[in-house]
Amino acid sequence: MLRTLWAALFSVVSTITFSTATIILVFVRAPAHLVERVINIWARSIVWAAGIELKAEGTELLDPNQRYILVANHYSYFDIPCIFAAIPQPIRFLAKVSLFKIPIFGWAIARAGFIPIDRKNRRTAVKSFDMAAQRIRKGNTIVVFPEEGRSRERQMRPFQRGGFLLALKSELPIVPVALNGTYDVFRAGAKTITPGPVTVTVTPPIPTVGRSLKDKESLAQESRNRIGRILFGESFAENDAPTKDEEQKDEG
């Protein structure tokens, strides 16, 4: 409980501080690498405050001059800072529109080029993917959580196709990323933080150049299988996904 209170207080102070710094840097048109540096320091400070022992694997597979569509499993609020801290890329997220309404923090992520998405509104969701395409053209790697929300069980939910469609249209490589340990640190519905190890594992990029939009299904399945085998071992099955009834039960 003390760790949770400390991490919460620290996160608030850190987020206000670095969000303010981001707003100022964007306002004065500072070099992009300074904004990326501030975001990275913020992420590392959040990871440190939670007592997470962060390990990154496979980041050498990423070309610093190439941009990607990263797809990752989603267990925890700590997934985002862990990705920022572990992966050396200028990363932007598709984030819930409600986050942009938070004073200071919301202003910062809006000005830094993060992308609001309201999945309940199909028309605005399409606009969000158009914005993501613009961020890609400006030189950002985009992270997508294809489960479209935090999983409340260790078992991953089915992957939705939007992020893979974005990758095919932009012809950027898809990189499946496994987040192992954030479920134990602070899963959805948890009341307290449990410090511990988290490993962010980057898998080899999957080329999309020359592939058809019809391939989005197979790309989603391949990505999910890669992540599943890292999290659960070779016994992970392709159809190891909750049924529609189970998903509704979790969401309830």
C-alpha positions in Angstrom: 0.0 0.0 0.0 2.9 2.4 0.8 4.4 1.6 -2.6 1.1 2.4 -4.3 0.6 5.7 -2.5 4.2 6.7 -3.2 3.9 5.7 -6.9 0.6 7.5 -7.2 1.9 10.7 -5.7 5.1 10.6 -7.6 3.3 9.9 -10.9 1.1 13.0 -10.4 4.0 15.3 -9.7 6.1 13.8 -12.5 3.3 13.9 -15.0 2.5 17.5 -14.3 6.2 18.5 -14.4 7.0 16.7 -17.7 3.7 17.6 -19.3 4.4 21.2 -18.7 7.9 20.8 -20.1 6.5 19.2 -23.2 3.9 22.0 -23.7 6.7 24.6 -23.5 9.0 22.7 -25.8 6.3 22.3 -28.4 5.2 26.0 -28.0 8.8 27.3 -28.7 9.2 24.8 -31.5 12.2 23.0 -29.9 13.9 20.2 -31.8 11.9 17.0 -31.8 14.6 15.0 -30.1 14.2 17.2 -27.0 10.5 16.4 -26.8 11.3 12.7 -27.2 13.9 13.0 -24.4 11.3 14.5 -22.0 8.8 11.7 -22.8 11.5 9.1 -22.2 12.6 10.6 -18.9 8.9 10.8 -17.8 8.4 7.1 -18.7 11.5 6.0 -16.9 10.5 7.9 -13.8 7.1 6.3 -13.7 8.6 2.8 -14.1 11.1 3.5 -11.3 8.5 4.8 -8.9 6.4 1.7 -9.3 9.4 -0.5 -8.5 9.5 -2.1 -11.9 12.7 -3.9 -12.9 12.5 -3.2 -16.6 14.2 -5.4 -19.2 14.2 -4.9 -23.0 14.8 -7.7 -25.4 15.1 -7.5 -29.2 15.4 -3.8 -29.6 18.4 -4.3 -31.8 16.0 -5.6 -34.4 14.7 -2.1 -35.0 16.4 0.2 -37.4 16.8 3.7 -35.8 16.0 5.3 -39.2 12.9 3.1 -39.9 9.5 3.7 -38.5 7.1 0.9 -37.6 3.6 0.0 -36.4 4.1 -1.7 -33.0 1.3 -4.0 -31.8 1.3 -5.1 -28.2 -0.7 -7.0 -25.7 -2.4 -4.7 -23.1 -2.6 -5.6 -19.4 -1.9 -2.5 -17.4 -1.6 1.3 -17.2 2.1 0.7 -16.9 2.3 -0.8 -20.5 2.7 2.6 -22.0 5.5 3.9 -19.9 7.3 0.6 -20.2 7.2 0.8 -24.0 8.4 4.4 -24.0 11.2 3.5 -21.6 12.3 0.3 -23.4 12.0 1.1 -27.1 14.3 3.7 -28.7 11.9 5.1 -31.3 9.9 8.4 -31.5 6.7 6.7 -30.4 3.1 8.0 -30.5 -0.1 6.2 -29.3 -3.7 6.0 -30.3 -5.1 6.9 -26.9 -8.6 7.1 -25.4 -10.2 10.4 -26.1 -10.9 10.8 -22.4 -7.2 11.2 -21.7 -7.1 14.4 -23.7 -9.5 16.0 -21.4 -7.2 15.7 -18.4 -5.8 19.2 -17.6 -2.1 19.7 -18.4 -1.5 16.0 -19.3 -4.2 16.0 -22.0 -2.9 19.3 -23.4 0.7 17.9 -23.5 -0.2 14.7 -25.3 -2.3 16.6 -27.8 0.5 19.1 -28.6 3.1 16.3 -28.8 1.1 14.6 -31.5 -0.7 11.7 -29.7 -3.8 10.6 -31.4 -7.3 10.6 -29.7 -9.6 7.7 -30.6 -13.2 7.1 -29.6 -13.9 3.5 -30.6 -17.6 3.9 -29.8 -17.9 6.3 -32.7 -16.9 4.7 -36.0 -16.7 8.1 -37.9 -14.3 9.6 -35.4 -12.3 6.4 -35.2 -11.7 6.5 -38.9 -10.5 10.1 -38.5 -8.1 8.9 -35.8 -6.5 6.4 -38.2 -6.1 9.3 -40.7 -4.3 11.3 -38.0 -2.1 8.3 -37.3 -1.2 8.2 -41.0 -0.2 11.8 -40.7 2.0 11.1 -37.7 3.7 8.4 -39.6 4.5 10.7 -42.5 6.0 13.1 -39.9 8.4 10.3 -38.8 6.7 8.7 -35.8 6.4 5.0 -34.9 2.8 4.3 -33.9 1.8 1.9 -31.1 -1.5 0.0 -31.3 -3.1 -2.2 -28.7 -5.2 -4.4 -30.9 -7.1 -5.9 -28.0 -8.7 -2.4 -27.8 -8.5 -2.2 -24.0 -6.8 -3.9 -21.1 -7.3 -7.6 -20.7 -8.7 -8.5 -17.3 -7.3 -12.0 -17.6 -3.9 -13.3 -18.5 -5.4 -14.7 -21.6 -5.3 -12.2 -24.5 -8.4 -11.1 -26.2 -8.8 -11.4 -30.0 -6.9 -8.8 -32.0 -8.9 -6.3 -33.9 -7.9 -5.3 -37.4 -7.6 -1.5 -37.5 -3.9 -1.3 -36.7 -3.0 -3.9 -39.3 -5.0 -2.0 -41.9 -3.1 1.1 -41.0 0.2 -0.8 -41.5 -0.9 -2.1 -44.9 -2.0 1.3 -46.1 1.2 3.0 -44.9 3.4 0.0 -46.0 5.3 0.2 -42.7 6.6 -3.0 -41.1 4.5 -4.5 -38.2 6.4 -5.3 -35.0 4.7 -7.5 -32.5 5.8 -6.6 -28.9 5.2 -8.8 -25.9 4.7 -7.1 -22.5 5.4 -9.7 -19.8 5.0 -8.8 -16.1 2.7 -5.7 -16.1 -0.3 -8.0 -15.3 1.4 -8.9 -12.0 2.6 -5.4 -11.3 -0.8 -3.7 -11.7 -3.5 -5.5 -13.7 -6.9 -4.1 -14.6 -9.0 -3.8 -11.4 -6.1 -4.1 -9.0 -6.0 -1.8 -6.0 -2.3 -1.9 -5.2 1.0 -2.0 -7.1 3.2 -5.1 -6.7 6.8 -4.2 -7.7 8.5 -6.8 -9.9 10.1 -7.5 -13.2 8.7 -6.5 -16.6 10.2 -7.6 -19.9 9.4 -5.9 -23.2 10.2 -8.2 -26.0 10.5 -6.9 -29.6 10.0 -9.5 -32.3 11.4 -9.3 -35.9 9.5 -6.8 -38.1 6.9 -8.2 -40.5 7.1 -6.5 -43.9 3.9 -5.2 -45.4 5.1 -3.8 -48.8 3.4 -5.6 -51.6 0.8 -7.2 -49.4 -2.9 -6.9 -49.9 -5.5 -5.4 -47.6 -7.0 -8.8 -47.4 -3.9 -9.9 -45.5 -5.0 -8.0 -42.4 -6.5 -11.1 -40.9 -3.4 -13.3 -41.3 -1.2 -10.4 -40.0 -3.3 -10.0 -36.9 -3.2 -13.8 -36.2 0.6 -14.0 -36.8 1.2 -11.1 -34.5 -1.1 -12.5 -31.8 0.6 -15.9 -32.1 4.1 -14.4 -31.7 3.1 -12.5 -28.6 1.2 -15.5 -27.2 4.2 -17.8 -27.5 6.4 -15.4 -25.7 3.9 -14.9 -22.8 2.7 -18.5 -22.6 5.2 -20.7 -24.3 5.0 -22.9 -27.4 1.8 -24.5 -26.2 -0.1 -21.3 -27.0 -2.7 -22.2 -29.6 -3.8 -20.0 -32.5 -7.4 -20.3 -31.4 -6.6 -19.6 -27.7 -8.9 -16.6 -27.4 -12.0 -16.0 -25.2 -15.4 -16.5 -26.7 -17.7 -13.6 -27.3 -19.7 -14.6 -24.1 -16.4 -14.6 -22.1 -15.5 -11.1 -23.5 -18.8 -9.7 -22.5 -18.5 -11.2 -19.0 -15.0 -9.5 -18.6 -16.3 -6.2 -19.8 -19.2 -6.4 -17.5 
